[in-house]
Amino acid sequence: MTRTADVVIIGGGIQGASIAYHLAQRGLTKVVVLEKDTLASGCSGRTGGMIRQHYSTDLVTEIARQGRDFFATFDQVVGGHSGWVECGLVYMVTAKDVEALRHNVALGRRHGVPTGLIDETEARERVPGLNTEGAVAFAYEENAGYGDGYGSTIAFANRAKDKGATLLQNTPALGLEMDKERVLGVVTPKETIATRTVVNAAGPWADRIGRWVGLDLPLKLELIEEAVIHVQEPDTYPIHTPSVYDFVNGLSFRPEGTGHTVVAEGSTYFKGALDPDAYPTQPSDHTIEDVSLRLARAMPRLASGTPRGGWAGLLEGTPDFHPVMGKAPGVEGMILCYGFSGHGFKEAPVTGRLIAELILDGTPSLDIGPLSFERFANGQLLRSMYKDDPIMA
C-alpha cells in the first residue's frame, strides 16, 4: 500500500465533494476522493437544479430547509459559483393531490419554511401568463430557487482541496482490501490506499461497490431529460419569476440566465435498461417535442419559444425514492451515501455534513435512522404523499 488516508470517498459527484468539504472544515484533511471520470461528470452535472423544501417527511423537509439556507450563502461561505438564484416556486395540483399539497405545506411551515396555500389569482399574478385551468389548489414557497450542480460540486471539491484533501480524477475504485468484515483499503489502477473508512457515494454505480462486500443495494436507474426553450421579447421569463411545479400538465419549469431561457422537465421518465457508463446525455427529439407542448399548455405566452436542445442525466432511485445514509450493515468501516432519487443536489450541503458528523462524532446532528439501509428489509419504507409521483418524496 503506497498511500494512507483517514477516509476514502468513492464518487466525485456533489455528495462526495460535500462530504470531503465538511470533513476538511472539521479539520480532517487526510481524505481522498476517487472519481472514475471527472468531477460532476455524472448525475451532479446534469441536474435540473431546482431547490425546494416541499417534502412529505420531517427529516427530508428539515434537510431541504437547511440545504436551501446553505445555498443562500454558498458563494460567500464556500467560494466558487453555486449559481444560486432565489425566485420562489408555485405549485398547482389537481383534485387527487390536494391532500398531499396541504400536508407538505403544513409540514414545511412547522419547519420554518415560508410557504403557504394561495388562490388561483395569486398564482397567476406571481407567474404572469400561467394557465391554471384544471388546477384546484395552489401553494407558494417564497424562498425556493435554483442553482448549478456542476459549479456547486467543483466549489465544494476545490475548497476541500485547499484545506488538504486529495482529489483523484480519472481514478476508478477497482475493489476493496478486506480483513474478514473490516475494510482495510481501496484498490485503484495505480495503488491501494490504506484506510479504515470508505464512503460509498458512487451514485448510479453504488450497487457495484456494494457487491464487493456482499451487499445487495437496491437501485433503479431512470433518465431525466431537461429541455431548454429559448423565448423572445416581449414574452420572456425573467430570472426572479417563480419556478412552477405543474401537476396538471405533468411539468416543472424554471427561468435561466437572462430570462430568455426556460429549463423544463416532463414528469415521465425513461425507465428502460440504462447503463451508467453509456447512457444518453442529450434529450431525445420526442422528449423535447413533448416538453415543448406541455410548456405551451402551461404557459401559452411562451408557445412561440424555440427548443435549443438540453441535457439528460440519470436518476439513481431506491425503492422508496429516498436516499440511503448510514453505516453499512455487517461491513465495518463502510458508510453508505447513495440513492438520492433526484434530490441529491438540493440536499447535498446538509447530507455531506451529516455523513462527516457520523464519521467524526459517531452521531449526526439529525437522526438519519429512517434513511438506513435496513429499512428495506424491515418494511419501514418512506412514502411520498404524492402517490402517483413518488419522486416528489
C-alpha positions as CSV (number, residue, x, y, z in Angstrom):
1,M,0.0,0.0,0.0
2,T,1.5,3.3,-1.1
3,R,-0.8,5.8,0.4
4,T,-2.8,6.1,3.6
5,A,-6.0,8.1,4.3
6,D,-8.3,8.6,7.2
7,V,-11.3,8.5,4.8
8,V,-11.6,7.4,1.1
9,I,-14.7,8.7,-0.6
10,I,-15.7,6.8,-3.7
11,G,-17.5,9.2,-6.1
12,G,-16.7,12.7,-7.1
13,G,-20.3,14.0,-7.5
14,I,-21.8,16.6,-5.2
15,Q,-22.3,14.1,-2.4
16,G,-18.7,13.0,-2.3
17,A,-17.4,16.6,-2.8
18,S,-19.7,17.9,0.0
19,I,-18.6,15.1,2.4
20,A,-14.9,16.0,1.7
21,Y,-15.6,19.7,2.2
22,H,-17.3,19.1,5.6
23,L,-14.6,16.8,6.8
24,A,-12.0,19.3,5.9
25,Q,-13.9,22.1,7.6
26,R,-13.8,20.0,10.7
27,G,-10.0,19.5,10.4
28,L,-9.9,16.0,8.9
29,T,-7.8,16.6,5.8
30,K,-6.3,13.2,5.2
31,V,-9.2,12.5,2.9
32,V,-9.1,11.1,-0.7
33,V,-11.9,11.5,-3.2
34,L,-11.8,8.9,-6.0
35,E,-13.6,9.8,-9.2
36,K,-13.6,7.4,-12.2
37,D,-14.1,10.2,-14.7
38,T,-14.1,13.9,-13.8
39,L,-15.8,15.8,-11.0
40,A,-19.6,16.1,-11.5
41,S,-19.4,14.2,-14.8
42,G,-22.4,12.1,-13.8
43,C,-25.8,13.0,-12.2
44,S,-24.5,16.0,-10.4
45,G,-23.5,17.9,-13.5
46,R,-26.9,17.1,-15.2
47,T,-29.4,18.2,-12.6
48,G,-32.4,20.4,-13.4
49,G,-31.2,22.5,-10.4
50,M,-34.4,23.3,-8.6
51,I,-34.1,23.9,-4.9
52,R,-37.3,23.3,-2.9
53,Q,-38.4,22.4,0.6
54,H,-41.8,20.8,-0.2
55,Y,-41.5,17.2,1.1
56,S,-43.6,14.6,2.9
57,T,-41.5,13.7,5.9
58,D,-40.0,15.7,8.8
59,L,-36.4,14.5,8.2
60,V,-36.2,15.3,4.5
61,T,-38.1,18.6,5.0
62,E,-35.5,19.7,7.5
63,I,-32.6,18.5,5.4
64,A,-34.1,20.5,2.4
65,R,-34.7,23.6,4.6
66,Q,-31.1,23.6,5.9
67,G,-29.8,22.9,2.4
68,R,-31.7,25.9,0.9
69,D,-30.3,28.2,3.6
70,F,-26.8,26.9,2.9
71,F,-27.2,27.7,-0.8
72,A,-28.3,31.2,0.0
73,T,-24.8,32.0,1.3
74,F,-22.9,29.3,-0.6
75,D,-20.7,31.6,-2.6
76,Q,-19.7,33.6,0.4
77,V,-19.0,30.6,2.7
78,V,-17.6,28.0,0.3
79,G,-16.4,30.2,-2.6
80,G,-16.8,29.4,-6.3
81,H,-20.1,29.6,-8.1
82,S,-23.2,27.7,-7.0
83,G,-25.4,29.5,-9.4
84,W,-28.0,30.2,-6.6
85,V,-30.9,32.3,-7.6
86,E,-33.9,32.9,-5.3
87,C,-37.1,33.1,-7.4
88,G,-39.8,31.3,-5.4
89,L,-41.9,28.3,-6.5
90,V,-45.6,27.9,-7.4
91,Y,-47.2,24.5,-7.0
92,M,-50.5,23.7,-8.7
93,V,-52.3,20.4,-8.4
94,T,-55.5,18.6,-9.4
95,A,-58.0,17.1,-7.0
96,K,-56.1,13.9,-6.4
97,D,-53.1,15.7,-4.9
98,V,-54.9,18.3,-2.8
99,E,-54.2,16.4,0.4
100,A,-50.6,16.0,-0.4
101,L,-50.2,19.7,-1.2
102,R,-51.8,20.7,2.1
103,H,-49.8,18.2,4.1
104,N,-46.5,19.2,2.7
105,V,-47.2,22.9,3.1
106,A,-48.2,22.4,6.8
107,L,-45.2,20.3,7.4
108,G,-42.9,23.0,5.8
109,R,-44.4,25.7,7.9
110,R,-43.7,23.7,11.1
111,H,-40.1,23.6,10.0
112,G,-39.9,27.3,9.3
113,V,-40.3,27.2,5.5
114,P,-42.0,30.4,4.2
115,T,-44.7,28.6,2.3
116,G,-48.5,28.7,2.2
117,L,-51.6,27.9,0.2
118,I,-52.6,30.6,-2.3
119,D,-55.5,31.0,-4.6
120,E,-55.6,30.9,-8.4
121,T,-55.5,34.6,-8.8
122,E,-52.3,34.9,-6.8
123,A,-50.7,32.1,-8.7
124,R,-51.3,33.9,-12.0
125,E,-50.1,37.2,-10.6
126,R,-46.8,35.6,-9.4
127,V,-46.3,33.8,-12.8
128,P,-47.7,36.1,-15.5
129,G,-49.3,34.0,-18.2
130,L,-49.7,30.8,-16.2
131,N,-52.6,28.7,-17.4
132,T,-54.3,27.5,-14.2
133,E,-57.1,25.6,-16.0
134,G,-57.6,22.1,-14.4
135,A,-55.8,23.0,-11.1
136,V,-57.9,23.1,-7.9
137,A,-55.3,24.0,-5.3
138,F,-52.1,26.1,-5.3
139,A,-49.2,26.8,-3.0
140,Y,-46.3,29.2,-3.0
141,E,-42.8,28.7,-1.5
142,E,-41.3,32.1,-1.1
143,N,-37.6,31.4,-0.8
144,A,-37.2,28.5,-3.2
145,G,-34.7,28.9,-6.1
146,Y,-32.3,27.0,-8.3
147,G,-28.6,26.5,-8.8
148,D,-25.8,24.9,-10.7
149,G,-25.0,21.3,-9.8
150,Y,-21.7,21.3,-11.7
151,G,-20.5,24.6,-10.2
152,S,-21.5,23.6,-6.7
153,T,-19.7,20.3,-6.9
154,I,-16.5,22.0,-8.2
155,A,-16.7,24.6,-5.4
156,F,-17.0,22.0,-2.7
157,A,-14.2,20.0,-4.1
158,N,-11.8,22.9,-4.6
159,R,-12.4,24.2,-1.1
160,A,-11.8,20.7,0.3
161,K,-8.6,20.5,-1.7
162,D,-7.5,23.9,-0.5
163,K,-7.8,22.6,3.0
164,G,-5.7,19.5,2.3
165,A,-8.0,16.8,0.8
166,T,-6.8,14.9,-2.2
167,L,-8.9,14.7,-5.4
168,L,-8.0,11.9,-7.8
169,Q,-9.9,12.2,-11.0
170,N,-9.9,9.5,-13.8
171,T,-9.1,7.1,-10.9
172,P,-11.7,4.4,-10.5
173,A,-12.0,2.3,-7.4
174,L,-11.5,-1.3,-8.5
175,G,-12.1,-3.1,-5.3
176,L,-11.6,-3.2,-1.5
177,E,-8.9,-4.7,0.7
178,M,-10.7,-6.5,3.5
179,D,-9.8,-8.4,6.7
180,K,-12.9,-10.6,7.1
181,E,-15.7,-7.9,7.5
182,R,-13.4,-4.9,8.1
183,V,-12.3,-2.5,5.4
184,L,-8.6,-2.1,5.1
185,G,-8.1,-0.2,1.8
186,V,-9.3,0.7,-1.6
187,V,-7.7,-0.6,-4.8
188,T,-7.1,1.8,-7.7
189,P,-5.3,1.2,-11.0
190,K,-2.1,2.6,-9.6
191,E,-2.1,1.8,-5.9
192,T,-4.0,0.6,-2.9
193,I,-5.0,3.3,-0.5
194,A,-4.9,2.1,3.1
195,T,-7.9,3.3,5.1
196,R,-10.3,2.2,7.7
197,T,-13.2,4.3,6.5
198,V,-14.7,4.2,3.0
199,V,-17.8,6.2,1.9
200,N,-19.8,4.7,-0.9
201,A,-21.0,7.9,-2.6
202,A,-20.9,6.4,-6.1
203,G,-24.3,7.4,-7.2
204,P,-25.6,5.1,-10.0
205,W,-22.5,2.9,-9.5
206,A,-23.2,2.4,-5.8
207,D,-24.7,-1.1,-6.2
208,R,-21.5,-2.3,-7.8
209,I,-19.5,-1.1,-4.8
210,G,-22.0,-2.9,-2.6
211,R,-21.4,-6.2,-4.3
212,W,-17.7,-6.1,-3.4
213,V,-18.7,-6.6,0.2
214,G,-21.8,-8.8,-0.4
215,L,-24.4,-6.1,-0.1
216,D,-27.3,-6.0,-2.5
217,L,-28.0,-2.3,-2.6
218,P,-31.4,-1.8,-4.3
219,L,-31.0,0.8,-7.1
220,K,-33.0,1.5,-10.2
221,L,-32.0,4.0,-12.9
222,E,-34.2,6.4,-14.8
223,L,-33.3,9.0,-17.3
224,I,-34.3,12.6,-16.6
225,E,-34.3,14.8,-19.7
226,E,-34.2,18.6,-19.5
227,A,-35.3,20.6,-22.4
228,V,-34.1,24.2,-23.0
229,I,-36.5,26.6,-24.6
230,H,-35.4,30.0,-25.9
231,V,-38.0,32.7,-25.7
232,Q,-38.1,36.1,-27.3
233,E,-39.1,39.6,-26.3
234,P,-41.6,40.6,-25.1
235,D,-42.5,37.1,-23.9
236,T,-39.5,36.5,-21.7
237,Y,-39.4,34.6,-18.3
238,P,-37.4,36.9,-16.0
239,I,-35.0,35.1,-13.7
240,H,-36.8,36.0,-10.5
241,T,-40.1,34.8,-11.8
242,P,-41.1,31.8,-9.7
243,S,-40.5,28.3,-11.0
244,V,-43.5,26.1,-11.4
245,Y,-44.4,22.5,-10.4
246,D,-47.5,21.9,-12.6
247,F,-49.3,18.7,-11.8
248,V,-52.0,19.4,-14.3
249,N,-49.7,19.2,-17.4
250,G,-47.1,16.9,-15.8
251,L,-44.3,19.5,-16.0
252,S,-41.8,21.5,-13.9
253,F,-40.0,24.6,-15.3
254,R,-37.9,27.4,-14.2
255,P,-36.1,30.5,-15.6
256,E,-32.5,30.6,-16.6
257,G,-29.8,33.1,-17.5
258,T,-31.1,36.5,-18.8
259,G,-34.7,35.5,-18.8
260,H,-34.7,34.4,-22.4
261,T,-34.3,30.7,-21.5
262,V,-36.7,28.2,-19.8
263,V,-35.5,24.9,-18.5
264,A,-38.4,22.4,-18.5
265,E,-38.8,18.8,-17.4
266,G,-41.7,16.4,-18.0
267,S,-42.8,14.2,-15.2
268,T,-42.5,11.0,-17.2
269,Y,-39.0,9.4,-17.3
270,F,-37.4,6.8,-19.5
271,K,-37.4,3.6,-17.4
272,G,-35.8,1.1,-19.8
273,A,-32.5,-0.6,-19.3
274,L,-29.8,2.0,-18.6
275,D,-26.0,1.6,-18.2
276,P,-24.4,4.3,-16.0
277,D,-21.3,4.0,-18.2
278,A,-23.2,4.6,-21.5
279,Y,-26.5,6.5,-21.3
280,P,-27.9,9.3,-23.5
281,T,-26.6,12.7,-22.3
282,Q,-28.9,14.7,-24.6
283,P,-32.8,14.7,-24.5
284,S,-34.5,12.8,-27.3
285,D,-36.3,14.7,-30.0
286,H,-39.5,13.1,-28.7
287,T,-38.9,14.4,-25.2
288,I,-38.1,17.9,-26.5
289,E,-41.3,18.0,-28.5
290,D,-43.4,16.6,-25.7
291,V,-42.0,19.0,-23.1
292,S,-42.4,22.0,-25.5
293,L,-46.1,21.1,-26.0
294,R,-46.6,20.7,-22.2
295,L,-45.0,24.1,-21.6
296,A,-47.2,25.7,-24.3
297,R,-50.2,24.5,-22.4
298,A,-48.9,25.6,-19.1
299,M,-47.6,29.0,-20.3
300,P,-49.4,29.8,-23.7
301,R,-47.4,33.1,-24.0
302,L,-44.2,31.0,-24.3
303,A,-45.6,28.8,-27.0
304,S,-43.5,30.5,-29.7
305,G,-40.3,29.6,-27.9
306,T,-37.7,27.7,-29.8
307,P,-36.3,24.4,-28.5
308,R,-32.5,24.6,-28.0
309,G,-31.6,21.1,-27.0
310,G,-30.9,20.4,-23.4
311,W,-29.3,17.7,-21.4
312,A,-30.1,14.3,-19.8
313,G,-28.9,12.7,-16.6
314,L,-29.5,9.6,-14.5
315,L,-31.9,9.5,-11.6
316,E,-30.5,6.8,-9.2
317,G,-33.6,5.7,-7.3
318,T,-34.2,3.5,-4.4
319,P,-37.5,1.6,-3.9
320,D,-39.0,4.4,-1.9
321,F,-37.2,7.3,-3.7
322,H,-35.3,8.3,-0.6
323,P,-31.5,8.1,-0.1
324,V,-29.6,5.5,1.9
325,M,-27.4,7.1,4.5
326,G,-25.5,5.4,7.4
327,K,-23.2,2.6,8.3
328,A,-23.3,-0.5,6.0
329,P,-24.6,-3.4,8.0
330,G,-22.0,-6.2,8.6
331,V,-19.2,-4.2,7.0
332,E,-17.0,-2.4,9.5
333,G,-15.7,0.8,8.0
334,M,-18.1,1.4,5.2
335,I,-20.5,4.3,5.1
336,L,-23.4,4.5,2.6
337,C,-24.5,7.7,1.0
338,Y,-26.3,7.0,-2.3
339,G,-29.8,6.7,-3.9
340,F,-30.9,10.3,-3.7
341,S,-33.6,9.8,-6.4
342,G,-33.4,13.2,-8.0
343,H,-33.0,15.2,-4.7
344,G,-29.2,14.9,-4.2
345,F,-28.2,18.4,-5.4
346,K,-30.5,20.4,-3.2
347,E,-29.8,18.1,-0.1
348,A,-26.0,17.8,-0.6
349,P,-24.9,20.7,1.7
350,V,-26.6,19.0,4.6
351,T,-26.2,15.3,3.8
352,G,-22.5,15.9,3.3
353,R,-22.3,17.5,6.7
354,L,-24.3,14.6,8.3
355,I,-22.0,12.0,6.9
356,A,-19.0,14.0,8.1
357,E,-20.6,14.1,11.6
358,L,-21.3,10.4,11.5
359,I,-17.6,9.7,10.8
360,L,-16.1,12.2,13.3
361,D,-18.7,12.2,16.1
362,G,-20.4,8.9,15.8
363,T,-23.8,10.5,15.7
364,P,-25.0,13.1,13.2
365,S,-26.9,16.2,14.3
366,L,-30.1,15.0,12.6
367,D,-31.4,11.4,13.2
368,I,-30.8,9.7,9.9
369,G,-32.0,6.4,11.1
370,P,-35.1,6.5,8.9
371,L,-32.7,6.5,5.9
372,S,-30.8,3.4,6.9
373,F,-30.2,0.5,4.5
374,E,-32.0,-1.8,6.9
375,R,-35.4,-0.1,6.3
376,F,-35.9,-2.1,3.1
377,A,-35.7,-5.4,4.9
378,N,-37.7,-4.1,7.9
379,G,-40.6,-2.8,5.8
380,Q,-40.1,0.7,7.0
381,L,-40.0,2.5,3.6
382,L,-40.6,6.2,3.5
383,R,-43.5,7.4,1.4
384,S,-44.3,10.5,-0.6
385,M,-47.8,12.0,-0.1
386,Y,-47.9,12.3,-3.9
387,K,-48.8,8.7,-4.5
388,D,-48.6,8.9,-8.3
389,D,-45.4,11.0,-8.3
390,P,-43.1,9.4,-5.7
391,I,-40.1,11.3,-6.9
392,M,-41.6,14.3,-5.0
393,A,-40.6,12.3,-1.8
